[in-house]
Amino acid sequence: MADEVSTNPPQLRVVLAKLGFDGHDRGIKIVARILRDAGMEVIYLGLRQSYKNVVNAVEQEDADAIGLSMHNASHMTLAPKMVAALAEAGLEVPVVVGGIVPDEDIEPLLEKGVAAILGPGASAEEVAQTIRDAVASMRAETSQA
């Protein structure tokens, strides 16, 4: 019997976390289920995580992306610091922010290195596709460097 070559892409590994003192975790738990149902492996770190914990998880789990849930109006501080912590560790992993982000903050976050932003009401398909697109974009950038 000939060796079969799989046409399925490798399963994406996504670290999900809540940085700082934000205690609202219902949304990120729903996102975890959405990503799992979309065929991704989810590493859910939970509430009150530090940048160091997230970076360590990305390294240990060989993660392809990070999803941060923001509901405490600290997205303009925490998300760019997460991007900087990854860069400092030499990791090229896209950071996708989900939650309450005012429209006027979206462009500044993207300029600071956040890969994508998902607001309330994003469909399951949109959530999964945004992660896939962020990973594909990061891989394309990395391969061109």
C-alpha positions in Angstrom: 0.0 0.0 0.0 1.4 3.4 -1.0 2.1 6.1 1.6 -0.8 8.5 1.7 0.0 12.2 1.8 -2.4 14.2 3.9 -4.0 17.2 2.2 -5.2 18.5 5.5 -3.3 21.5 6.8 -1.6 21.1 10.2 -3.9 21.9 13.2 -3.4 25.5 14.4 -2.5 25.9 18.1 -3.9 29.1 19.7 -3.2 30.4 23.1 -6.1 32.3 24.7 -5.6 34.5 27.7 -7.0 37.4 29.7 -4.2 39.9 30.7 -4.2 41.9 33.8 -7.1 42.1 36.2 -10.0 41.7 33.7 -12.4 39.2 35.3 -14.9 38.8 32.5 -14.2 35.3 31.0 -17.5 34.2 29.4 -16.6 35.5 25.9 -13.1 33.9 25.8 -14.6 30.6 26.8 -17.0 30.8 23.9 -14.2 31.7 21.6 -12.2 28.7 22.9 -15.2 26.4 22.0 -15.5 28.1 18.5 -11.9 27.6 17.7 -11.9 24.0 19.0 -15.0 23.3 16.9 -13.2 24.8 13.9 -10.4 22.2 14.3 -7.9 24.3 16.2 -6.1 23.2 19.3 -6.8 25.7 22.1 -4.5 26.4 25.1 -6.7 28.4 27.5 -4.6 30.1 30.1 -7.5 31.8 31.9 -7.8 35.0 33.9 -5.2 37.4 35.3 -2.3 36.3 33.1 1.0 38.2 32.8 2.9 38.8 29.5 5.6 36.4 30.7 3.0 33.6 31.3 1.6 34.1 27.8 5.1 34.2 26.2 6.1 31.0 28.1 2.9 29.2 26.9 3.5 30.2 23.3 7.1 28.9 23.5 6.2 25.7 25.3 3.1 24.9 23.2 4.7 26.0 19.9 1.6 28.1 19.4 0.6 29.7 16.1 -1.4 32.6 17.4 -2.6 34.4 20.6 -6.1 35.5 21.3 -6.5 38.2 24.0 -9.9 39.0 25.3 -10.3 42.7 26.4 -13.3 44.1 28.3 -11.7 46.5 30.8 -10.7 49.4 28.5 -7.0 48.5 28.8 -6.5 47.3 25.3 -4.4 50.3 24.2 -1.9 49.5 26.9 -2.0 45.7 27.3 -2.2 44.6 23.6 0.9 46.6 22.4 2.8 45.4 25.5 2.0 41.8 24.6 3.2 42.4 21.0 6.4 43.9 22.4 6.9 41.0 24.9 6.7 38.5 22.0 9.2 40.5 19.9 11.6 40.7 22.9 11.4 36.9 23.2 12.1 36.6 19.4 8.6 35.1 18.7 6.7 35.9 15.6 3.1 35.0 16.5 0.1 37.1 15.6 -1.9 38.7 18.4 -5.7 38.9 17.8 -7.7 41.1 20.2 -11.4 40.4 20.9 -13.8 42.3 23.0 -14.8 45.9 23.6 -12.6 48.1 21.4 -13.9 51.5 20.3 -13.7 52.1 16.5 -11.2 55.0 17.1 -8.7 52.6 18.8 -8.7 49.9 16.0 -6.2 51.6 13.6 -3.7 52.6 16.4 -3.7 49.0 17.7 -3.1 47.7 14.2 -0.2 50.2 13.8 1.2 48.9 17.1 1.4 45.3 15.7 -1.9 43.8 16.7 -2.8 41.4 13.8 -6.6 41.8 14.0 -9.5 42.9 16.2 -12.8 41.2 16.7 -15.7 43.0 18.3 -18.9 41.8 20.0 -21.2 39.9 17.7 -18.5 38.4 15.5 -19.7 35.1 14.0 -18.1 31.8 14.7 -16.9 31.7 11.1 -15.4 35.2 11.4 -13.6 34.3 14.6 -12.0 31.2 13.1 -11.2 32.8 9.8 -9.6 35.8 11.5 -7.2 33.5 13.3 -6.4 31.5 10.1 -5.8 34.8 8.2 -3.6 36.2 10.9 -1.4 33.1 11.0 -1.2 32.9 7.2 -0.2 36.6 7.0 2.4 36.2 9.7 3.9 33.2 8.0 4.0 35.0 4.7 5.8 38.0 6.3 8.2 35.6 8.0 9.0 33.7 4.8 9.7 37.0 2.9 12.2 38.2 5.5 
